[in-house]
């Protein structure tokens, strides 16, 4: 806490009110032999000015490199107003809205967030968010088993482009509950599903499609969704929320649309904070709403006809019926959702579309420039949004290390996943033409 407002007089008055002579008296239940009078291994405290100077010095050690890494977490411009508003006390410290009458502001924020997310995904209902995109996949897989009772296999098929980290988390969470995860065959030319190799006898309970894929390609989501529904499988879409300003929403994939859509909400106003906290979003069709984990805020009217907000369908949660709950997901990343709601409100749909178009244009400029260099070419021949996998003629790790020495974070090493020397690069709207030229020049020096 940066500021403690209690004066010595305040402290004396509070102690007098509870009948204690000193703060030490508040801990008199601790036996004396267990108390220590000094933390001998802990150095003396610093002043606020000294601590601030130390932290600024440490922060400066990170430098300000140009970042061309994506792979699930993206550097977008965040208007100053987003976190100036989100860190106000009424938002920053708001917690679980158990008492609707005392939590109208929090509930309305969640309701507005849900409305925006369902608009982006083209589905009917959103929850109040989950921990992150990876755990959202695990929850969606479990949800599909409950919702698709016609299929008993508990087999979940993953398109080739599903984020491998999401797969690992889903196996860790849902694998212990009897679900198995397998990959669909991949076309080595495009990195997408090899439709000619699909088998019609696996009877999956769900098929997971990521659009854009982890290596950046755009899948034929209509064809794959129709194939999955022909197998009586539920369809789970993993989507980048920024891309939905341009791409077809999962609710419109194929003839019937995906039944569940999830993803990582970090691109919506949450900074690259050394890995988090982020938040996962989840939407679904109305018919699946009772199988959805997490919380849902609803809009209603009171006895006088005034609009109001409340949590609804709470029987799905652990604090109502612990052993029979749909999920034990309860607390979500509420502050991140607040920031995302403010971000989407400020930009609007047209603003999101501008961000998406600018990101795609920058990525095209970067990739075209890099592929003009000797030793770099596209790994997959497929359309993309704002990430592209590149094939290098040498190991990737030393290249990235050399680029880091030039203050450039050159991308994500895909070699293990791709089975060859491959690099995933990303350029968002934050990159200027000069930034892209600097990156291409640095690559040219390193590759030479």
C-alpha positions in Angstrom: 0.0 0.0 0.0 1.6 3.3 -1.1 -0.2 5.4 1.5 -1.4 4.7 5.0 -3.7 7.5 6.1 -3.9 6.8 9.9 -2.1 9.2 12.1 -0.8 8.2 15.6 -3.8 9.9 17.0 -6.1 7.8 14.9 -4.3 4.7 16.0 -4.6 5.6 19.7 -8.4 6.3 19.3 -9.0 3.0 17.6 -7.0 1.1 20.2 -9.0 2.9 23.0 -12.3 2.0 21.3 -11.5 -1.7 21.4 -9.9 -1.6 24.8 -6.3 -2.3 23.8 -3.2 -0.5 25.1 -1.0 -1.1 22.0 -1.0 -2.8 18.7 1.2 -5.5 20.2 -1.8 -6.4 22.5 -3.7 -7.4 19.4 -1.4 -10.4 19.0 -1.2 -11.5 22.7 -2.6 -14.9 21.8 0.8 -15.7 20.1 3.1 -17.3 22.8 6.1 -15.2 23.6 8.5 -17.9 22.7 7.2 -17.9 19.2 7.7 -14.2 18.7 10.8 -12.5 17.2 12.0 -9.0 17.9 13.9 -8.5 14.7 14.2 -9.9 11.2 17.9 -10.3 11.2 18.2 -11.4 7.6 16.0 -8.6 6.3 17.8 -5.3 5.5 16.6 -2.0 6.9 13.6 -0.4 5.2 14.1 2.2 2.5 12.3 5.4 2.1 9.6 5.8 -0.5 11.9 7.9 -2.6 14.7 5.3 -2.4 12.3 2.5 -3.3 10.8 4.4 -6.3 14.3 5.2 -7.6 15.4 1.5 -7.3 12.3 0.3 -9.1 12.7 2.8 -11.9 16.3 1.6 -12.3 15.2 -2.0 -12.4 12.5 -1.2 -15.0 15.0 0.6 -17.2 17.1 -2.6 -17.4 14.3 -4.1 -19.5 15.0 -1.4 -22.1 12.4 -0.6 -24.8 12.9 -3.1 -27.6 10.7 -3.4 -30.6 8.5 -6.4 -30.1 7.4 -8.6 -33.0 6.3 -11.5 -30.8 2.7 -12.6 -30.8 1.8 -16.3 -30.2 -1.3 -15.5 -28.1 -0.3 -12.2 -26.4 -0.3 -9.0 -28.4 1.0 -5.5 -28.0 -1.8 -3.1 -28.9 -2.1 0.6 -28.2 -4.2 1.2 -25.1 -5.7 4.6 -24.7 -4.7 6.3 -21.5 -8.3 6.7 -20.5 -8.7 2.9 -20.2 -6.5 2.3 -17.1 -7.1 5.8 -15.7 -10.7 4.8 -15.4 -10.1 1.1 -14.5 -7.8 2.0 -11.6 -10.3 4.4 -9.9 -11.2 3.0 -6.5 -14.8 2.1 -7.4 -13.5 -0.2 -10.1 -10.1 -1.2 -8.9 -11.3 -2.7 -5.6 -14.8 -3.9 -6.5 -15.1 -7.6 -5.8 -17.8 -10.3 -6.2 -21.3 -8.8 -6.7 -23.1 -11.2 -4.3 -25.5 -8.4 -3.2 -27.1 -7.1 -6.3 -28.6 -4.1 -4.5 -25.1 -2.9 -3.5 -23.3 -3.9 -6.7 -25.2 -2.3 -9.5 -22.2 -0.6 -11.0 -20.1 -3.8 -11.1 -23.1 -5.8 -12.5 -23.8 -3.2 -15.2 -20.1 -3.2 -16.2 -20.2 -7.0 -16.5 -23.5 -6.9 -18.5 -22.1 -4.3 -20.9 -19.0 -6.5 -21.3 -21.2 -9.6 -22.0 -23.2 -7.6 -24.6 -20.0 -6.5 -26.5 -18.4 -10.0 -26.5 -21.6 -11.7 -27.8 -21.8 -9.0 -30.5 -18.2 -9.8 -31.6 -18.6 -13.6 -31.5 -22.1 -13.7 -33.0 -23.4 -15.9 -30.2 -26.2 -15.4 -27.7 -24.8 -15.5 -24.2 -21.5 -14.6 -22.5 -20.2 -15.3 -19.0 -18.4 -12.8 -16.9 -15.0 -14.2 -18.1 -12.7 -17.0 -17.0 -9.1 -17.1 -15.8 -7.4 -17.1 -19.3 -7.9 -18.4 -22.8 -6.2 -21.8 -22.0 -8.4 -22.6 -19.0 -11.4 -21.4 -21.1 -10.7 -24.3 -23.5 -10.7 -26.8 -20.7 -14.0 -25.5 -19.5 -15.5 -25.4 -23.0 -14.4 -29.1 -23.5 -16.1 -30.1 -20.3 -19.2 -28.0 -21.2 -19.4 -29.8 -24.6 -19.6 -33.2 -22.9 -22.6 -31.9 -20.8 -24.3 -30.2 -23.7 -23.7 -33.0 -26.4 -25.1 -36.0 -24.5 -25.8 -37.9 -27.8 -22.0 -38.6 -28.1 -20.5 -40.8 -25.4 -16.9 -40.9 -26.6 -15.4 -38.0 -24.5 -13.0 -37.5 -27.4 -12.1 -33.9 -28.3 -10.5 -33.4 -31.7 -8.2 -30.3 -32.1 -7.5 -28.6 -35.5 -3.8 -28.4 -36.3 -3.8 -24.7 -35.5 -4.9 -24.9 -31.9 -2.4 -23.3 -29.5 -0.2 -26.1 -28.0 -0.3 -24.4 -24.6 -4.1 -24.4 -24.6 -3.9 -28.1 -25.4 -1.6 -28.8 -22.4 -3.8 -26.8 -20.0 -6.9 -28.6 -21.3 -5.3 -32.0 -20.8 -4.2 -31.1 -17.3 -7.7 -29.8 -16.3 -10.1 -32.0 -18.3 -7.9 -35.0 -18.8 -8.3 -36.1 -15.2 -12.1 -36.1 -15.8 -11.9 -38.6 -18.6 -11.6 -36.4 -21.7 -9.0 -37.2 -24.3 -7.6 -34.8 -26.9 -6.3 -35.7 -30.3 -5.1 -33.6 -33.3 -6.7 -33.7 -36.7 -4.4 -34.3 -39.7 -2.5 -31.3 -41.1 -1.8 -30.3 -44.6 2.0 -29.5 -44.7 1.5 -26.9 -47.5 -1.1 -24.7 -45.6 -0.7 -25.7 -42.0 -4.4 -26.2 -41.8 -6.6 -29.3 -41.7 -6.0 -31.9 -44.4 -9.6 -32.5 -45.3 -8.9 -35.5 -47.6 -7.5 -37.3 -44.6 -10.4 -36.8 -42.3 -12.0 -40.0 -41.0 -15.8 -40.2 -40.4 -15.7 -42.9 -37.7 -14.1 -41.2 -34.7 -17.3 -39.9 -33.1 -15.8 -36.9 -31.3 -17.9 -35.1 -28.7 -16.4 -31.8 -29.9 -14.1 -30.4 -32.5 -12.0 -27.3 -31.6 -11.1 -24.8 -34.3 -8.7 -21.9 -33.8 -9.2 -18.9 -36.1 -6.6 -17.4 -36.8 -4.5 -20.5 -36.0 -1.6 -20.4 -33.7 0.9 -20.3 -36.6 -1.2 -17.4 -38.0 -3.1 -19.1 -40.9 -6.8 -18.8 -41.6 -8.6 -22.1 -41.6 -11.6 -23.0 -43.8 -13.9 -22.7 -40.8 -17.1 -23.2 -42.7 -16.1 -26.5 -44.2 -14.6 -27.8 -41.0 -17.6 -26.7 -38.9 -20.0 -28.5 -41.3 -17.8 -31.7 -41.2 -17.8 -31.6 -37.4 -21.6 -31.2 -37.2 -21.9 -34.1 -39.7 -20.1 -36.2 -37.0 -22.6 -35.1 -34.4 -19.8 -33.2 -32.7 -20.1 -29.8 -30.9 -17.9 -27.1 -32.3 -15.7 -24.9 -30.1 -14.2 -21.9 -31.7 -11.0 -20.2 -30.3 -10.8 -16.7 -31.7 -8.8 -13.5 -31.4 -11.3 -10.8 -30.4 -9.5 -8.1 -32.5 -9.7 -10.3 -35.6 -13.5 -10.5 -35.2 -13.8 -6.9 -36.4 -12.9 -8.3 -39.9 -13.4 -12.1 -39.9 -16.6 -14.1 -39.8 -17.7 -14.6 -36.2 -17.9 -18.2 -34.9 -21.7 -17.9 -34.5 -21.8 -17.8 -38.3 -19.4 -20.6 -39.2 -20.8 -23.2 -41.5 -24.5 -23.9 -41.8 -25.2 -23.9 -38.1 -22.4 -21.9 -36.5 -20.1 -22.9 -33.6 -22.0 -23.7 -30.4 -19.2 -22.3 -28.1 -16.6 -19.6 -28.7 -13.7 -18.8 -26.4 -10.4 -17.0 -26.4 -7.9 -14.8 -24.7 -9.2 -11.2 -23.9 -5.7 -9.7 -23.4 -5.8 -7.8 -26.8 -8.7 -5.8 -25.5 -6.9 -3.2 -23.5 -4.7 -5.4 -21.2 -0.9 -4.7 -21.5 1.9 -7.2 -21.9 2.5 -7.5 -18.2 5.2 -10.3 -18.1 2.5 -12.9 -18.7 -0.6 -11.6 -17.0 -3.0 -11.3 -15.4 -5.2 -11.9 -18.5 -8.7 -13.1 -18.9 -10.6 -15.7 -20.9 -13.9 -15.0 -22.6 -16.6 -17.5 -23.3 -19.8 -17.3 -25.3 -22.4 -19.9 -26.4 -25.8 -20.4 -28.0 -28.8 -19.8 -25.8 -29.6 -23.5 -25.7 -26.3 -24.3 -23.9 -26.5 -21.5 -21.3 -27.2 -23.8 -18.4 -24.1 -25.7 -19.1 -21.9 -22.6 -19.2 -19.4 -22.2 -16.3 -18.8 -18.9 -14.5 -21.1 -16.1 -13.8 -23.7 -14.3 -15.9 -25.1 -10.9 -15.2 -28.7 -10.3 -16.3 -30.7 -7.1 -16.8 -34.2 -6.9 -15.2 -36.6 -4.4 -13.7 -37.5 -3.8 -10.0 -41.0 -3.5 -8.6 -41.2 0.1 -9.7 -40.2 -0.7 -13.3 -36.7 0.7 -13.0 -33.9 -1.2 -14.8 -31.5 -3.1 -12.6 -28.9 -5.8 -12.8 -28.3 -9.1 -11.0 -26.5 -12.4 -11.2 -28.6 -15.1 -12.9 -28.5 -18.9 -13.1 -26.3 -19.1 -10.1 -27.2 -22.7 -9.5 -24.3 -23.5 -11.9 -21.8 -22.4 -9.3 -20.1 -23.9 -6.3 -21.5 -21.5 -3.7 -25.0 -22.9 -4.5 -24.6 -26.6 -4.9 -20.9 -27.5 -4.6 -20.9 -31.1 -5.6 -23.4 -30.7 -8.5 -22.1 -27.4 -9.8 -21.5 -27.0 -13.5 -18.0 -25.7 -12.7 -16.0 -24.6 -9.7 -15.0 -21.5 -11.7 -16.3 -18.6 -9.6 -14.0 -15.6 -9.3 -12.9 -14.3 -12.7 -10.5 -11.6 -13.8 -12.9 -8.8 -13.1 -10.5 -5.9 -13.3 -9.3 -7.1 -16.7 -12.9 -7.3 -17.9 -13.5 -3.8 -16.7 -10.5 -2.5 -18.7 -11.7 -4.5 -21.8 -15.2 -3.0 -21.5 -13.8 0.5 -21.4 -11.4 -0.3 -24.3 -14.2 -1.6 -26.5 -16.5 1.3 -25.5 -13.8 3.9 -26.5 -12.9 2.3 -29.8 -16.3 1.0 -30.9 -16.6 -1.5 -33.7 -15.1 0.8 -36.3 -12.1 1.5 -34.1 -11.5 -2.3 -33.6 -11.7 -2.7 -37.4 -9.1 0.0 -37.9 -6.8 -1.7 -35.4 -7.3 -5.0 -37.2 -6.7 -3.6 -40.7 -3.6 -1.7 -39.6 -2.2 -4.8 -37.9 -2.7 -6.9 -41.0 -1.2 -4.2 -43.2 1.9 -3.9 -40.9 2.3 -7.7 -40.9 2.2 -7.8 -44.7 4.9 -5.1 -44.9 7.1 -6.9 -42.4 6.7 -10.4 -44.0 7.2 -9.1 -47.6 10.4 -7.4 -46.5 11.7 -10.4 -44.6 11.0 -12.8 -47.4 13.0 -10.6 -49.8 16.1 -11.6 -47.7 18.1 -14.7 -48.5 17.3 -17.6 -46.1 13.8 -16.5 -45.2 10.5 -17.7 -46.8 6.9 -18.3 -45.8 6.4 -21.7 -44.1 2.8 -22.1 -45.1 0.9 -21.0 -48.2 -2.3 -19.8 -46.6 -4.1 -16.5 -45.8 -3.3 -14.8 -42.5 -4.4 -12.1 -40.1 -1.5 -10.5 -38.3 0.9 -13.4 -37.7 3.0 -15.4 -40.2 5.2 -18.4 -39.8 8.5 -18.1 -41.6 11.0 -20.8 -42.5 14.7 -20.0 -41.9 17.7 -21.7 -43.4 19.4 -21.9 -40.0 18.5 -22.5 -36.3 16.2 -19.8 -35.0 17.5 -19.4 -31.4 20.8 -17.7 -32.4 19.0 -15.4 -34.8 16.7 -14.3 -32.0 19.6 -13.8 -29.6 21.4 -11.7 -32.1 18.3 -9.6 -32.8 17.8 -9.1 -29.0 21.3 -7.6 -29.0 19.9 -5.0 -31.4 16.9 -4.2 -29.2 14.5 -6.2 -31.3 12.4 -9.1 -30.1 12.2 -10.8 -33.4 9.4 -13.3 -32.9 8.5 -16.7 -31.4 10.6 -19.8 -32.1 8.2 -22.3 -33.8 10.9 -24.9 -34.5 9.8 -27.5 -32.1 6.1 -27.2 -33.1 6.8 -27.0 -36.8 9.5 -29.7 -37.0 11.8 -27.3 -38.9 13.6 -24.0 -38.3 10.6 -21.7 -38.2 9.8 -18.3 -36.7 6.4 -16.8 -36.0 6.4 -13.0 -36.4 3.6 -10.5 -35.6 3.1 -6.8 -36.2 0.2 -4.9 -34.7 -0.9 -1.3 -35.2 1.7 -0.1 -32.7 4.5 -0.5 -35.3 5.4 2.4 -37.6 7.0 2.1 -41.1 10.3 3.1 -39.5 9.9 0.3 -36.9 9.3 -2.3 -39.6 12.2 -1.0 -41.7 14.5 -1.2 -38.6 13.4 -4.8 -38.0 14.0 -5.8 -41.7 17.5 -4.2 -41.6 18.4 -6.0 -38.4 17.3 -9.3 -39.9 19.3 -8.6 -42.9 22.5 -8.0 -40.9 21.9 -11.1 -38.8 21.1 -13.3 -41.7 24.2 -12.0 -43.6 
